[in-house]
Structures are given as structure tokens and as C-alpha cells.
């Protein structure tokens, strides 16, 4: 499980000069990880599963 609310990112500027907001980067990263590499969850969900 990957706790999405326990991670952070920052605005990033790509090589083309476009600046991507942190919220967009976070959302796209969660979408990419989901179902391919991780189960996305909140910290509370991870802790509940750990019992």
C-alpha cells in the first residue's frame, strides 16, 4: 500500500519550460502507480490494515 497523503512534491519546471503544479504532479503520480505498482490508500487505511 502506498499512503498518498504521506507524500509531498513541489512545482516542477520541465525541459520545455512548462511549470507543473505540485497537485497535478501528485495526482498523475498516484494514477500511474495505482494498479501497476501499488495500491493507493490513505495513511489511516494503511494503519488500519496493519492493525
Number of C-alpha atoms within 10 A of each C-alpha: 14 18 17 16 12 9 9 10 11 12 13 13 11 9 7 6 8 9 11 13 13 14 13 13 16 18 11 12 12 18 12 12 13 15 10 8 10 13 14 18 16 14 16 11 14 15 10 9 9 7 6
